[in-house]
Amino acid sequence: MTDQEYMLRAIQLAKKGEGWTNPNPMVGAVIVKDGKIIGEGYHKKYGELHAERNAIASLTESAEGAVIYVTLEPCCHHGKTPPCTEAIIEQKIRKVVIGSRDPNPKVAGKGVQMLREAGVTVVEDFMREECDQLNPVFFHYITTKTPYVVMKYAMTLDGKIATKTGASKWITGESARKEVQHMRHQYMGIMAGIGTVLADDPMLNVRVEGWKSPVRIVCDSKLRIPPGSQIVKSAEKYRTIVAYAEQKNAEEKIKILHTMGVETIYCPDEKNQIDLKKLMADLGNRGIDSILLEGGGTLNDSALRAGIVKEVQAFVAPKLFGGVAGKTPVEGIGVELPSEAVELKYTDICQIGEDIRIKCQVCDKKQEESCLQES
């Protein structure tokens, strides 16, 4: 096997931790000696051993003189687990091949420095692009302390998310809906507006055995959420947060919600609407590193205007609803000129069942030049 194949194996292992490691990164590690793999592992779950230590625990022989391929710079600080650099040095591994650099200030470059000072050969940035693709959520969260927000919606080929009567079940097919369940497992939180809750009374959980459900976040300026709604009634089972903006006559409702296990966040803007930027900062402080935004057109518009959306995933069905009364993914008043559009950069397009999924990164103004250059 080649160096590339060993790192691809480490990437493959890292992906096994998807949905379980948040707010930690996904990491894989492969230990090679005399041309064969003698140990491998990945970060399985937040709070548990990191990839390097799991790989060492699986060793079939001494790692002295071996090479370890790891998708992310090994940690060198004491957190919930001891430093991985110490374990690498103790095992007398002679060479470390690293994919991604760790932007965490507690690690950034320090792990590499510690290894080199101990006489270990270190190769950095090996297949960095492929390794970086594992952890856009972690890189964003560790540098901004706010969640990575993915706006997701399903629409027809003529851009409708519902018919003129508001009916939306089902626009996409079963395969696409299964992928959405996977996304709910993948991201730490799911956010919807009160309009969606009142219209559909959803659970916003994961309905696939063996996958975890996200933290449910409802944007509800006037605290209209019914105590009898499925979300409130199941708050003891699934962590639930309601963000609100009006305090008038809210005290009694808040008491009821708290009794039923719902957390509340008060974050108004000057118009007594929810300040989404403040909400993201608060959710980040609560350890929520990523959010799947499953809002309607109104919340999607507010999120884009607030600049909190980092990625858009659109599921497009081969159907046409027609008419001007059908709902669209982004409502509000819209922009006046094409030059004022939210700029996106395609990152992936694939077919899922009969539907097409389009992934895009949102180009903020700071990144606009690089987005234009790459597209």
PENOR-V911781 format. One record per backbone hydrogen bond with DSSP energy under -1.0 kcal/mol. CO is the residue of the C=O (numbers start at 1). NH is the residue of the N-H. E is the energy in kcal/mol with one decimal. If there is no record, write none. Layout:
co:CO nh:NH e:E
co:CO nh:NH e:E
This chain:
co:2 nh:6 e:-2.0
co:3 nh:7 e:-2.2
co:4 nh:8 e:-2.6
co:5 nh:9 e:-1.8
co:6 nh:10 e:-1.8
co:7 nh:11 e:-2.4
co:8 nh:12 e:-2.4
co:9 nh:13 e:-2.3
co:10 nh:14 e:-2.4
co:11 nh:15 e:-1.8
co:13 nh:16 e:-1.6
co:14 nh:17 e:-2.0
co:15 nh:18 e:-1.6
co:17 nh:20 e:-2.3
co:17 nh:21 e:-1.3
co:20 nh:46 e:-2.2
co:21 nh:24 e:-2.8
co:27 nh:43 e:-2.2
co:28 nh:71 e:-2.1
co:29 nh:41 e:-2.3
co:30 nh:69 e:-3.2
co:31 nh:38 e:-2.6
co:31 nh:39 e:-1.2
co:32 nh:67 e:-2.8
co:33 nh:36 e:-1.4
co:36 nh:33 e:-2.7
co:38 nh:60 e:-2.1
co:39 nh:31 e:-3.5
co:41 nh:29 e:-2.6
co:45 nh:48 e:-2.4
co:50 nh:54 e:-2.1
co:51 nh:55 e:-2.6
co:52 nh:56 e:-2.3
co:53 nh:57 e:-2.2
co:56 nh:59 e:-1.5
co:63 nh:66 e:-2.5
co:66 nh:94 e:-1.5
co:66 nh:95 e:-1.5
co:67 nh:32 e:-3.3
co:68 nh:97 e:-2.9
co:69 nh:30 e:-2.4
co:70 nh:99 e:-1.9
co:71 nh:100 e:-3.0
co:75 nh:85 e:-2.1
co:81 nh:79 e:-2.1
co:84 nh:88 e:-2.2
co:85 nh:89 e:-2.3
co:86 nh:90 e:-2.7
co:87 nh:91 e:-1.8
co:88 nh:93 e:-1.8
co:89 nh:92 e:-1.4
co:92 nh:65 e:-2.7
co:94 nh:121 e:-2.5
co:95 nh:68 e:-2.5
co:96 nh:123 e:-2.8
co:97 nh:70 e:-2.8
co:98 nh:126 e:-2.7
co:100 nh:73 e:-1.7
co:104 nh:107 e:-2.5
co:104 nh:108 e:-2.8
co:107 nh:110 e:-3.2
co:107 nh:111 e:-1.0
co:109 nh:113 e:-2.1
co:110 nh:114 e:-2.4
co:111 nh:115 e:-2.0
co:112 nh:116 e:-2.5
co:113 nh:117 e:-2.4
co:115 nh:120 e:-2.4
co:116 nh:119 e:-1.7
co:121 nh:96 e:-2.9
co:123 nh:98 e:-3.3
co:125 nh:128 e:-1.1
co:127 nh:131 e:-2.2
co:128 nh:132 e:-3.4
co:129 nh:133 e:-1.4
co:131 nh:134 e:-1.5
co:132 nh:135 e:-1.3
co:135 nh:139 e:-2.5
co:136 nh:140 e:-2.0
co:137 nh:141 e:-2.8
co:138 nh:142 e:-2.9
co:140 nh:144 e:-2.1
co:141 nh:145 e:-2.5
co:148 nh:291 e:-2.6
co:149 nh:310 e:-2.4
co:149 nh:311 e:-1.7
co:150 nh:293 e:-3.2
co:151 nh:313 e:-3.0
co:153 nh:315 e:-2.7
co:155 nh:317 e:-2.9
co:156 nh:159 e:-2.1
co:160 nh:156 e:-2.1
co:163 nh:166 e:-1.7
co:167 nh:163 e:-2.4
co:168 nh:171 e:-1.0
co:173 nh:177 e:-1.9
co:174 nh:178 e:-2.2
co:175 nh:179 e:-1.8
co:176 nh:180 e:-1.6
co:177 nh:181 e:-1.5
co:178 nh:182 e:-1.8
co:179 nh:183 e:-2.0
co:180 nh:184 e:-2.1
co:181 nh:185 e:-1.5
co:182 nh:186 e:-2.2
co:183 nh:187 e:-2.4
co:188 nh:215 e:-2.8
co:189 nh:292 e:-2.7
co:190 nh:217 e:-3.0
co:191 nh:294 e:-2.5
co:192 nh:219 e:-2.5
co:193 nh:197 e:-1.6
co:194 nh:198 e:-2.8
co:195 nh:199 e:-2.1
co:196 nh:200 e:-2.7
co:197 nh:201 e:-1.9
co:208 nh:211 e:-1.8
co:215 nh:190 e:-2.9
co:216 nh:241 e:-3.4
co:217 nh:192 e:-2.2
co:218 nh:243 e:-2.9
co:219 nh:194 e:-1.8
co:220 nh:223 e:-2.0
co:221 nh:245 e:-2.3
co:221 nh:246 e:-1.9
co:226 nh:229 e:-2.1
co:229 nh:233 e:-2.6
co:230 nh:234 e:-1.4
co:232 nh:235 e:-1.6
co:234 nh:237 e:-1.0
co:234 nh:238 e:-2.4
co:239 nh:216 e:-2.7
co:240 nh:263 e:-2.8
co:241 nh:218 e:-2.7
co:242 nh:265 e:-2.2
co:243 nh:220 e:-3.0
co:244 nh:267 e:-2.3
co:247 nh:250 e:-2.2
co:250 nh:254 e:-2.6
co:251 nh:255 e:-2.0
co:252 nh:256 e:-2.0
co:253 nh:257 e:-2.5
co:254 nh:258 e:-2.8
co:255 nh:259 e:-2.2
co:256 nh:260 e:-1.5
co:257 nh:262 e:-2.8
co:258 nh:261 e:-1.5
co:263 nh:242 e:-2.9
co:265 nh:244 e:-2.7
co:267 nh:275 e:-3.0
co:269 nh:272 e:-1.7
co:273 nh:269 e:-2.5
co:274 nh:276 e:-1.1
co:275 nh:279 e:-2.3
co:276 nh:280 e:-2.4
co:277 nh:281 e:-1.9
co:278 nh:282 e:-2.3
co:279 nh:283 e:-2.8
co:280 nh:284 e:-2.6
co:281 nh:285 e:-1.9
co:282 nh:286 e:-1.1
co:283 nh:288 e:-2.3
co:284 nh:287 e:-1.7
co:289 nh:148 e:-2.4
co:290 nh:189 e:-1.7
co:291 nh:150 e:-3.0
co:292 nh:191 e:-2.4
co:293 nh:152 e:-2.4
co:296 nh:300 e:-2.4
co:297 nh:301 e:-2.0
co:297 nh:331 e:-1.8
co:298 nh:302 e:-2.2
co:299 nh:303 e:-2.7
co:300 nh:304 e:-2.2
co:301 nh:305 e:-2.4
co:302 nh:306 e:-1.9
co:303 nh:308 e:-1.9
co:310 nh:362 e:-2.4
co:311 nh:151 e:-2.9
co:312 nh:360 e:-2.5
co:313 nh:153 e:-1.8
co:314 nh:358 e:-2.8
co:315 nh:155 e:-3.0
co:316 nh:356 e:-2.4
co:317 nh:319 e:-2.5
co:319 nh:157 e:-2.3
co:327 nh:161 e:-2.8
co:337 nh:340 e:-2.1
co:338 nh:341 e:-1.6
co:343 nh:363 e:-2.7
co:345 nh:361 e:-2.5
co:348 nh:359 e:-3.3
co:350 nh:357 e:-3.2
co:352 nh:355 e:-2.0
co:355 nh:352 e:-2.9
co:356 nh:316 e:-3.5
co:357 nh:350 e:-2.1
co:358 nh:314 e:-2.5
co:359 nh:347 e:-2.6
co:359 nh:348 e:-1.4
co:360 nh:312 e:-2.7
co:361 nh:345 e:-2.2
co:367 nh:371 e:-2.5
co:368 nh:372 e:-2.4
co:369 nh:373 e:-2.2
co:370 nh:374 e:-2.1
co:371 nh:375 e:-1.9
